[in-house]
Amino acid sequence: MKTAKGFTLIELMVVLTILALLLSIVVPDYVGRVHRAEEAVLKENLVLMRDALDKHYADAGRYPATLEELVSKRYLRAIPPDPVTGSAATWVPVPPADVKRGGVWDVKSGAKGYERW
């Protein structure tokens, strides 16, 4: 008699069930960690740009007209990308209360759910 090589259907179902169980435990934790990492990078980028805005104001006596002015005057090497949207073009500049003081007093994220940052 020859014995059949391979796995039975029951054995395959047990292995797939175990894999599904392990993935259901790991994937939500991974997604949560990615979200927290994006928030940490967003906070750091905002601190960096706000510090550059303050330094520009201290040096020039006014805020820059645009974020690109921070790069051209070498307060920043480049405008950092928003980690949530993945683009440097989605930052929302906030003008100062007095328009004579410049164009960008603060900067916020343009991503949905992060408007308060």
Order of alpha helices (4+ residues) and beta strands (2+ residues): alpha-alpha-beta-beta
